[in-house]
Amino acid sequence: MAFATNVDQVLDPGLMLTNCSLSYDAKSITLEAQMDCSIAVLGVGLACTDDSPDGCISMRDALCKLKSIRGNLFKADRARKIKL
């Protein structure tokens, strides 16, 4: 994604500071995984905001993508990158 390289210009720095100590099921979630998740969620948001309704993804597709992002974030095996 083109915006992924400039994500620091879009994300509120305070948001990432609150993510420092996230954990799930007694396992820490790495900062890299949190950043990947943030980028993926932003990507879904951008896919929903096209000027033309025909250019936007459906709410069903957006929900599926968000559920996939959540599932990937909580996986113990972080070798796989979050994909859209």
C-alpha atoms as one frame of an Amber mdcrd trajectory, in Angstrom:
protein
   0.000   0.000   0.000   1.279   3.409  -0.919   0.179   5.101   2.287   1.968
   2.559   4.499   5.301   4.317   4.076   3.843   7.604   5.335   1.663   6.220
   8.102   3.478   8.283  10.721   2.070  11.390   9.010  -1.509  10.135   9.420
  -1.559   8.353  12.780  -1.769  10.333  15.981   1.529   9.716  17.823  -0.404
   9.417  21.091  -2.302   6.478  19.659   0.849   4.434  19.213   2.071   5.355
  22.701  -1.040   3.769  24.196  -0.310   0.575  22.263   3.049  -0.074  23.934
   1.882  -2.720  26.357  -0.962  -4.481  24.574  -1.386  -8.171  25.224  -3.860
 -10.912  24.409  -4.227 -14.259  26.130  -1.252 -13.420  28.385   1.018 -12.843
  25.364   2.409  -9.448  24.416   1.551  -8.060  21.013   4.656  -6.627  19.362
   4.803  -3.000  18.271   5.374  -4.216  14.720   2.167  -6.267  14.837   0.300
  -3.293  16.260   1.607  -1.041  13.492   0.706  -3.629  10.842  -2.791  -3.776
  12.303  -3.126   0.014  12.325  -2.013   0.215   8.699  -4.446  -2.509   7.688
  -7.366  -0.828   9.484  -6.501   2.491   7.839  -6.471   0.693   4.497  -9.997
  -0.582   5.086 -11.081   2.928   6.047  -9.580   4.367   2.893 -11.233   1.662
   0.792 -14.591   2.817   2.216 -14.083   6.491   1.334 -13.881   6.621  -2.440
 -15.620   9.616  -4.053 -17.819   7.268  -6.038 -20.002   4.724  -4.219 -19.082
   2.240  -6.950 -15.410   2.632  -6.006 -15.973   1.792  -2.337 -15.842  -1.704
  -0.925 -19.095  -3.049   0.476 -19.770  -3.008   4.205 -19.756  -6.806   4.106
 -16.256  -6.801   2.584 -15.089  -4.171   5.079 -16.377  -6.266   7.986 -14.677
  -9.403   6.638 -11.389  -7.535   6.283 -11.641  -6.100   9.799 -12.378  -9.523
  11.270  -9.388 -10.936   9.397  -7.154  -8.147  10.723  -8.337  -8.832  14.279
  -7.738 -12.565  13.865  -4.234 -11.990  12.540  -3.393  -9.596  15.358  -4.372
 -12.131  18.004  -2.579 -15.088  16.440   0.318 -16.389  18.456   2.336 -16.970
  15.294   3.334 -13.493  14.113   5.465 -14.748  11.234   2.591 -13.983   8.876
   2.017 -10.328   8.012  -1.450  -8.824   8.159  -2.811  -8.644   4.637  -5.769
  -6.824   3.194
